[in-house]
Amino acid sequence: MKLLVGHDGSCPNSPGGVRRKSDGEWVIFPMWRKNKGKSKDVPGNRFNVRVRNEESRPRHLTLRADWGAAATSTMHFRDVGYVKHESEADWTLVIPELTGHVCTYSVTVQPGETEIGLWPAYNTEDCRRFVSSLAESPGVRTRVAGRSRKGREIFLVEINGPGAPAKREQLVIQARDHAYETAGSYCAEGMARFLLSEDPAARYFLQRFRVALLPMTNPDGVYDGMSRLSAPCGANLSCPVEQDDESWRTLKRVLDRLRPAVYINLHNWTYKWHDGLLGDNETLTEHIRERMPSQGRFLKRWRVRSQADLLKASGLASVTPEQRTWKNYLAEKFHTEGVAFEFPWFGRNTADMRETGRQALLATLAGYLQMRDD
């Protein structure tokens, strides 16, 4: 067998983060970074490697993910994993043995290539294929809004129903500010596929909204195996404080041009038992919660937070610049009604996550229109 790193989204992202113990047994160090110097991207929440079984029979794989001693107290966020063989359509949840800061995965791998990670993968090539699949759809315009520091595309997908789009309100959907949060990409796919469907509700909302989707704002971080940032000491794309980063400048330029009335930012935190709904308009967040179906079958309950809740929990009198997000920036500058969703993976597969995205879109748009019309 061979363990492969260095591909799109691999973490660790080069062989320096891998130790071969014996045939079929490896140790990986997800926090290892190729560039020297202290990284602001640790402790992280990402690993992804591929294993190639070149024999004609199944083989046993032992993979130890060593997160480092600093991660010991937070290993309850990393005590799972997902596996997918190249012939399979979806990922399978696997539970490792946890000892201190090391997770040991014991997996039977079939002939061919198998991918294993902390979460189901969704990388820059997946995003490119998704955007390309939409390009010929009626009412869709896809383009490159800008490029990252390393020259990777930052795509913008605009969806409009028939008629004069200027009469509609602007909705912006944003995903993958944080590189490891792959759930956002699957949710965004679910939202876009719904809007392009024959569902009468989709046609209704496209009569009332112009839709702009930024499906992956942090392509460098995604490709290079980062956790939250664009590089080991790079930008946090979810923060509107000015940063010396091409992806950040592209994002700000697009948001300032679009001036959205409604804004959705998609994330997935690592809490297993809570879906997150973050927003400062309590009326809107309540309308959204009322419309979201129960997530109990995924073992979740809602955690709703406002800026006031954040201040209270932090014991602060005012928000620090680093705590502000794009929804705060847009609300102050354009009176945008914005929310952020956190949909953790535990208990869900990729089909579940696409459907969760569809439901979140419906709940947000219906809740916004009710709030406006009441």
C-alpha positions as CSV (number, residue, x, y, z in Angstrom):
1,M,0.0,0.0,0.0
2,K,1.0,3.6,-0.5
3,L,-0.1,6.6,1.5
4,L,-0.6,9.7,-0.7
5,V,-0.3,13.4,0.3
6,G,0.4,16.6,-1.6
7,H,-2.9,16.4,-3.5
8,D,-5.7,19.1,-3.5
9,G,-6.8,19.4,0.1
10,S,-4.4,16.9,1.7
11,C,-3.4,17.5,5.3
12,P,-0.6,17.1,6.0
13,N,0.2,18.6,2.6
14,S,3.6,17.0,2.0
15,P,5.5,13.9,3.0
16,G,7.2,15.7,5.9
17,G,4.1,15.2,8.0
18,V,4.0,11.4,7.5
19,R,5.9,8.6,9.2
20,R,5.7,5.0,7.9
21,K,5.8,2.5,10.7
22,S,5.4,-0.7,8.7
23,D,3.6,-2.1,5.7
24,G,0.0,-0.8,6.1
25,E,0.7,1.4,9.1
26,W,1.4,5.1,9.2
27,V,1.5,8.0,11.6
28,I,0.4,11.4,10.3
29,F,0.8,14.8,11.9
30,P,-2.1,17.1,10.8
31,M,-0.5,20.1,12.4
32,W,2.7,19.8,10.5
33,R,3.3,22.6,8.1
34,K,5.9,22.7,5.3
35,N,6.8,26.3,5.9
36,K,8.9,27.0,9.0
37,G,7.7,29.3,11.7
38,K,4.9,29.4,14.1
39,S,1.5,29.0,12.5
40,K,-1.6,30.9,13.6
41,D,-3.6,28.0,12.0
42,V,-3.3,25.6,15.0
43,P,-4.8,23.8,16.7
44,G,-6.5,22.7,13.6
45,N,-9.5,20.6,12.7
46,R,-8.5,18.9,9.5
47,F,-6.7,15.9,8.0
48,N,-7.1,14.2,4.7
49,V,-5.0,11.5,3.1
50,R,-5.4,8.9,0.4
51,V,-4.3,5.3,0.5
52,R,-3.7,3.3,-2.7
53,N,-4.1,-0.5,-2.4
54,E,-2.2,-1.9,-5.4
55,E,-3.1,-5.5,-4.6
56,S,-6.1,-7.4,-5.8
57,R,-7.3,-8.2,-2.3
58,P,-8.5,-6.0,0.6
59,R,-5.8,-4.9,3.0
60,H,-5.9,-3.7,6.6
61,L,-4.8,-0.1,7.2
62,T,-3.7,1.3,10.6
63,L,-3.5,5.1,10.5
64,R,-2.6,7.2,13.6
65,A,-3.4,10.9,13.5
66,D,-1.1,12.6,16.1
67,W,-2.5,16.1,16.8
68,G,0.2,17.1,19.2
69,A,0.1,17.5,23.0
70,A,-1.4,21.0,22.8
71,A,-4.6,19.4,21.4
72,T,-5.1,16.9,24.2
73,S,-7.9,18.8,26.0
74,T,-9.9,19.3,22.8
75,M,-9.7,15.9,21.3
76,H,-13.5,15.4,21.8
77,F,-13.8,17.5,18.7
78,R,-11.5,15.2,16.6
79,D,-12.6,11.7,17.8
80,V,-14.3,10.7,14.5
81,G,-13.4,10.2,10.9
82,Y,-14.8,9.6,7.4
83,V,-13.8,7.1,4.8
84,K,-14.7,6.8,1.1
85,H,-13.4,4.4,-1.6
86,E,-13.2,5.7,-5.1
87,S,-16.1,3.5,-6.2
88,E,-18.4,4.8,-3.5
89,A,-20.9,7.7,-3.8
90,D,-20.7,8.9,-0.2
91,W,-18.6,8.9,2.9
92,T,-18.8,6.5,5.8
93,L,-18.4,7.6,9.5
94,V,-15.7,5.6,11.3
95,I,-14.8,5.9,15.0
96,P,-11.1,5.7,15.9
97,E,-9.5,4.6,19.2
98,L,-8.6,7.7,21.1
99,T,-5.5,7.8,23.3
100,G,-4.4,11.2,24.6
101,H,-3.8,13.3,21.5
102,V,-3.7,10.4,19.0
103,C,-6.6,8.9,17.1
104,T,-6.0,5.4,15.7
105,Y,-8.1,4.4,12.7
106,S,-8.3,0.7,11.7
107,V,-9.9,0.4,8.3
108,T,-10.1,-2.3,5.6
109,V,-9.3,-0.8,2.3
110,Q,-10.3,-2.3,-1.0
111,P,-8.1,-2.5,-4.1
112,G,-7.8,1.0,-5.6
113,E,-7.8,4.3,-3.9
114,T,-9.4,5.2,-0.5
115,E,-9.7,8.6,1.0
116,I,-9.8,9.1,4.8
117,G,-10.2,12.4,6.6
118,L,-11.6,14.1,9.7
119,W,-14.6,15.3,7.6
120,P,-15.9,14.5,4.1
121,A,-13.6,16.3,1.6
122,Y,-14.6,19.1,-0.8
123,N,-11.7,20.7,-2.5
124,T,-10.9,23.3,-5.2
125,E,-11.4,20.8,-8.0
126,D,-14.8,19.8,-6.6
127,C,-15.8,23.5,-6.6
128,R,-14.6,24.0,-10.1
129,R,-16.6,21.0,-11.3
130,F,-19.7,22.3,-9.5
131,V,-19.5,25.8,-11.0
132,S,-18.9,24.3,-14.5
133,S,-22.0,22.1,-14.0
134,L,-24.1,25.3,-13.5
135,A,-22.7,27.3,-16.4
136,E,-25.3,26.3,-19.0
137,S,-28.3,26.5,-16.7
138,P,-30.9,29.1,-17.7
139,G,-30.6,32.3,-15.7
140,V,-27.1,31.4,-14.4
141,R,-23.9,33.5,-14.9
142,T,-20.6,32.1,-13.7
143,R,-17.4,34.1,-13.6
144,V,-14.1,34.5,-11.8
145,A,-14.5,37.4,-9.4
146,G,-10.8,37.4,-8.5
147,R,-7.9,35.2,-7.7
148,S,-6.1,34.2,-4.5
149,R,-2.6,35.0,-3.6
150,K,-1.5,31.8,-5.3
151,G,-3.6,32.6,-8.4
152,R,-6.6,30.2,-7.7
153,E,-10.0,31.2,-8.9
154,I,-12.6,32.7,-6.6
155,F,-15.9,32.0,-8.4
156,L,-19.1,34.0,-8.3
157,V,-22.3,32.3,-9.4
158,E,-25.3,34.6,-10.1
159,I,-28.8,33.1,-10.5
160,N,-31.7,35.1,-11.7
161,G,-35.3,34.2,-12.6
162,P,-37.0,35.5,-15.7
163,G,-37.9,39.2,-15.7
164,A,-36.1,42.3,-14.7
165,P,-33.5,41.5,-12.0
166,A,-33.2,45.1,-10.8
167,K,-36.6,44.9,-9.2
168,R,-35.5,42.1,-6.9
169,E,-33.7,42.2,-3.6
170,Q,-30.1,40.9,-3.5
171,L,-29.2,37.7,-1.7
172,V,-25.6,36.7,-1.1
173,I,-24.6,33.2,-0.1
174,Q,-21.0,32.7,1.1
175,A,-19.1,29.5,1.9
176,R,-15.6,28.2,2.8
177,D,-14.2,31.2,4.5
178,H,-12.5,28.6,6.7
179,A,-10.8,25.9,4.7
180,Y,-11.7,22.9,6.8
181,E,-15.5,23.6,6.9
182,T,-16.5,21.4,4.0
183,A,-20.2,21.3,5.1
184,G,-20.6,24.8,3.8
185,S,-19.8,23.7,0.3
186,Y,-22.3,20.8,0.3
187,C,-25.0,23.2,1.8
188,A,-24.2,25.7,-1.0
189,E,-24.7,23.0,-3.6
190,G,-28.0,22.1,-2.1
191,M,-29.1,25.7,-2.2
192,A,-28.1,26.2,-5.8
193,R,-29.6,23.0,-7.0
194,F,-32.9,23.8,-5.3
195,L,-33.0,27.3,-6.9
196,L,-32.5,25.8,-10.3
197,S,-35.1,23.1,-9.8
198,E,-38.7,23.1,-11.0
199,D,-40.0,23.4,-7.4
200,P,-42.6,26.2,-7.3
201,A,-41.0,27.7,-4.2
202,A,-37.8,28.1,-6.1
203,R,-39.5,30.0,-8.9
204,Y,-41.3,32.1,-6.3
205,F,-38.1,33.1,-4.5
206,L,-36.3,33.8,-7.8
207,Q,-39.0,36.3,-8.6
208,R,-38.1,38.2,-5.4
209,F,-34.4,37.8,-5.1
210,R,-31.3,38.1,-7.2
211,V,-28.9,35.4,-5.9
212,A,-25.1,35.6,-5.8
213,L,-23.2,32.6,-4.6
214,L,-19.5,32.7,-3.5
215,P,-18.9,28.9,-3.2
216,M,-15.3,29.0,-2.0
217,T,-13.7,32.2,-0.8
218,N,-10.5,30.6,0.5
219,P,-9.2,28.4,-2.3
220,D,-5.6,28.6,-1.1
221,G,-6.4,27.4,2.4
222,V,-8.6,24.6,1.0
223,Y,-5.9,23.4,-1.5
224,D,-3.0,23.6,0.9
225,G,-4.7,21.7,3.8
226,M,-5.2,24.6,6.2
227,S,-7.7,24.6,9.0
228,R,-9.2,28.1,9.2
229,L,-6.8,30.5,7.5
230,S,-5.5,31.0,3.9
231,A,-1.9,30.1,4.9
232,P,0.0,29.2,8.1
233,C,0.1,32.9,9.1
234,G,-2.5,33.9,6.5
235,A,-5.9,35.7,6.5
236,N,-9.1,34.8,8.3
237,L,-11.6,35.2,5.4
238,S,-14.6,35.5,7.8
239,C,-13.3,38.7,9.4
240,P,-13.9,42.1,7.7
241,V,-10.9,43.8,9.3
242,E,-8.5,44.7,6.5
243,Q,-6.0,42.0,5.7
244,D,-3.1,41.9,3.2
245,D,-4.6,39.1,1.2
246,E,-5.9,38.9,-2.4
247,S,-8.8,36.6,-1.5
248,W,-9.9,39.1,1.2
249,R,-9.8,42.0,-1.2
250,T,-11.8,40.1,-3.7
251,L,-14.4,39.2,-1.1
252,K,-14.8,42.8,0.1
253,R,-15.0,44.2,-3.4
254,V,-17.8,41.8,-4.4
255,L,-19.8,42.4,-1.2
256,D,-19.5,46.2,-1.5
257,R,-20.7,46.0,-5.1
258,L,-23.6,43.7,-4.5
259,R,-24.9,45.5,-1.3
260,P,-27.1,42.6,-0.3
261,A,-30.4,42.9,1.4
262,V,-30.1,39.3,2.8
263,Y,-26.8,37.5,3.5
264,I,-26.1,33.9,4.5
265,N,-22.7,32.6,5.6
266,L,-22.2,28.9,5.8
267,H,-19.9,27.2,8.3
268,N,-19.5,24.0,10.2
269,W,-18.1,24.1,13.7
270,T,-16.9,21.0,15.5
271,Y,-19.6,20.8,18.2
272,K,-21.3,17.5,17.6
273,W,-24.6,18.2,19.4
274,H,-25.6,21.7,18.2
275,D,-26.5,23.3,14.9
276,G,-25.6,27.0,15.1
277,L,-27.7,30.0,14.0
278,L,-25.8,33.3,14.5
279,G,-27.6,36.6,13.9
280,D,-28.4,39.8,15.6
281,N,-32.1,40.2,14.5
282,E,-34.0,38.1,17.0
283,T,-37.2,38.3,14.9
284,L,-35.4,36.8,11.9
285,T,-33.6,34.1,13.8
286,E,-36.9,33.1,15.5
287,H,-38.6,32.9,12.1
288,I,-35.8,30.7,10.7
289,R,-35.9,28.3,13.7
290,E,-39.7,28.0,13.4
291,R,-39.3,26.9,9.8
292,M,-36.4,24.5,10.1
293,P,-37.4,20.9,10.4
294,S,-36.2,19.0,13.5
295,Q,-32.5,18.0,13.3
296,G,-33.0,15.5,16.1
297,R,-32.4,12.6,13.7
298,F,-28.9,13.9,13.4
299,L,-28.6,14.2,17.2
300,K,-28.7,18.0,17.1
301,R,-30.4,20.8,18.9
302,W,-30.2,24.5,18.1
303,R,-27.7,27.0,19.6
304,V,-28.7,30.5,18.7
305,R,-26.3,33.4,19.4
306,S,-26.4,37.1,18.8
307,Q,-23.6,39.7,19.2
308,A,-25.0,40.5,22.7
309,D,-24.7,36.8,23.6
310,L,-21.0,36.9,22.5
311,L,-20.3,40.0,24.5
312,K,-21.9,38.5,27.6
313,A,-20.0,35.2,27.3
314,S,-16.7,37.0,26.8
315,G,-17.2,39.6,29.5
316,L,-16.6,42.4,27.1
317,A,-18.2,45.9,26.9
318,S,-17.8,46.0,23.1
319,V,-16.9,43.8,20.2
320,T,-13.2,43.6,19.3
321,P,-12.3,44.0,15.6
322,E,-11.3,40.3,15.4
323,Q,-14.8,39.3,16.6
324,R,-16.6,41.1,13.9
325,T,-17.8,39.2,10.9
326,W,-19.1,40.1,7.4
327,K,-22.7,40.1,8.6
328,N,-21.8,42.8,11.1
329,Y,-20.0,44.8,8.4
330,L,-22.9,44.5,6.0
331,A,-25.5,45.4,8.6
332,E,-23.6,48.6,9.5
333,K,-22.9,49.6,5.9
334,F,-26.0,48.5,4.0
335,H,-28.6,47.5,6.6
336,T,-28.3,43.9,5.5
337,E,-30.1,41.2,7.3
338,G,-27.5,38.6,7.8
339,V,-27.2,35.2,9.4
340,A,-24.5,32.5,9.7
341,F,-25.2,28.8,10.0
342,E,-23.0,26.2,11.6
343,F,-23.9,22.7,10.5
344,P,-21.5,20.1,12.0
345,W,-20.9,16.8,10.2
346,F,-21.5,14.3,13.0
347,G,-24.5,12.1,12.1
348,R,-24.8,13.5,8.6
349,N,-23.6,12.4,5.2
350,T,-23.2,14.6,2.1
351,A,-26.7,14.1,0.9
352,D,-28.0,15.1,4.3
353,M,-25.9,18.2,4.2
354,R,-27.1,19.3,0.8
355,E,-30.7,18.9,2.0
356,T,-29.9,20.8,5.2
357,G,-28.6,23.6,3.0
358,R,-31.9,23.6,1.0
359,Q,-33.9,23.8,4.2
360,A,-31.8,26.6,5.6
361,L,-32.3,28.7,2.4
362,L,-36.1,28.2,2.5
363,A,-36.3,29.1,6.1
364,T,-34.1,32.2,5.8
365,L,-35.9,33.6,2.7
366,A,-39.4,32.8,4.1
367,G,-38.5,34.3,7.5
368,Y,-37.1,37.4,5.9
369,L,-40.2,38.0,3.7
370,Q,-42.5,37.4,6.7
371,M,-40.5,39.9,8.8
372,R,-40.6,42.5,6.0
373,D,-44.3,42.0,5.3
374,D,-45.6,41.9,8.9
